[in-house]
Amino acid sequence: MTNPTRNDSPGGRAGRREWTALCVLMLPLLLVSMDVSVLYFAVPAISADLEPSGTQQLWIFDIYAFVLAGLLMTMGALGDRIGRRRLLLAGAAAFGAASLVAAYADSAETLIAARAVLGVGGATLMPSTMALVRTMFTDPAERAKAIGIWSGVMTGGIALGSVLSGVLVQYFWWGSVFLVNLPAMALLLLLGPLLLPESRNPAPGRFDLLSVPLSMAAVLPVVYGLKEIPSEGWHPRYVVPVTVGLLFAALFVHRQRTAASPMISPALFRGRGFAPAVVLNLVSSLAMMGSAFFTTQYLQSVLGKSAMEAALWALLPSVPIGMAAPASTALVQRGVDRAYVVTAGFAVAAAGYGMLALTGTNSLWLVLAACGVLASGIVMVMSQMTDLAMGTAPVEQAGAASSLLETGQEFGGALGMAVLGSIGTALYRHGMPASAPAEAHETLGGALAVAGRLPGRTGDALAAAAREAFTTGMHGAAVTGAAVLVLAAVAAAVTLRGIDARRTPADTAEMDTAA
């Protein structure tokens, strides 16, 4: 059985093999993150070709994220037991096969099934890539750099997915958005066995099968309910799933605390810094997705950009994002307390929300600048929290630790859209003229559709009022988001102070074992 704490380079430092392997690992990570948004521009073409019902169209779009979120913890724990490289390669094969089926799907049902299998594959790939990074880079400084790269690729892939789908659909057929996965997965299957080390928990215990349905029953209803609340409101049919999911979450936690061989060991949370890292990472995802809920609508519906134009404009904020993670890593490695760096990241992100609160109905550059500032601060936090959590966790539980972080991100993203989206929607409805049609009071898109059917100045006045009301709603959500991030900054300053920036307890234990 391979030793998960060693690499081939002298002194425990990574060599050319490890850095090349990191590049290979970025392929599946990029594609998994891109598949979250790759259907943004393909849905109209799919609808014309496959003629799905309204419900089927929603499932084509959402099933991937639901399955991904529901299986992350299961797959992370499974990788610790059977081997992270083995799980990664199995997931890559499934992801590639499902992509091929999706590309040539001849019915909505086939496409939904293929997207579900893509979610299964994605759930194996995400925690496996991070766990292998933890395995290959045992030097804390090098691991921090590698995790910074991982965070940047993950964030950039989501933005790139929508643009790539727009370009492909414009020049090819909709199935091409899935075929782009095949060369990367083939390369991973070819190079993975040569470059990636195998690693697993040497004494994992028996796999707890009961925890699998409990974890899915905890995650899926909550994510579903939180995703629907921003557009549909706090209706019982969405509040009830969230409540049921939280009850199952309590059962899942109880199971982990009492089982002889739990899926997620409670000992992970005894490591100083792990629990704060998971929680602060969740808050970061809340802020990121909460802002995206408004800015994507602002670019298209307030400024009147086409979907493709909006996606291309949205790439501009990615430029400073690429520098944020390396900058935060450099600060920590030069001896700046991690607590200060994370606190500064939250403060920068809060400033981004503050800029959003100053926008008008024609503030393209201010919105783009706000997105860049906000996302840069969030990436600073995420890269540091990921490094802290993975450094604190024992290497034999790297898959479980990674899956907890990523599941927290899914929860955070859904919570951000639910809470901030609900605030924005409430303010939008309050700001609409009482005389406006009922449909115009529901959403900005509905108001613009109504305005398009009204004659001349009447329609223009309704559209202007709706855009103003939406912008006011975005202001309210931005102020709330800024307040949340300020509180998170205070929490980071308190909970992270004194944690060694370069060497965690798990790092020290590994080095002592190696010695």
BELTAUR-V183480 format. One record per run of one state. SS is the DSSP state (alpha for helix, beta for strand, coil for the rest). FROM is the first residue (numbers start at 1). LEN is the number of residues. If there is no record, write none. Layout:
[[SS	FROM	LEN] [SS	FROM	LEN]]
//
This chain:
[[coil	1	9] [alpha	10	3] [coil	13	3] [alpha	16	19] [coil	35	8] [alpha	43	8] [coil	51	3] [alpha	54	29] [coil	83	1] [alpha	84	20] [coil	104	4] [alpha	108	29] [coil	137	3] [alpha	140	32] [coil	172	4] [alpha	176	20] [coil	196	14] [alpha	210	23] [coil	233	3] [alpha	236	23] [coil	259	7] [alpha	266	5] [coil	271	3] [alpha	274	29] [coil	303	4] [alpha	307	8] [coil	315	3] [alpha	318	16] [coil	334	4] [alpha	338	19] [coil	357	7] [alpha	364	29] [coil	393	2] [alpha	395	37] [coil	432	6] [alpha	438	5] [coil	443	1] [alpha	444	10] [coil	454	2] [alpha	456	40] [coil	496	9] [alpha	505	10] [coil	515	1]]
//
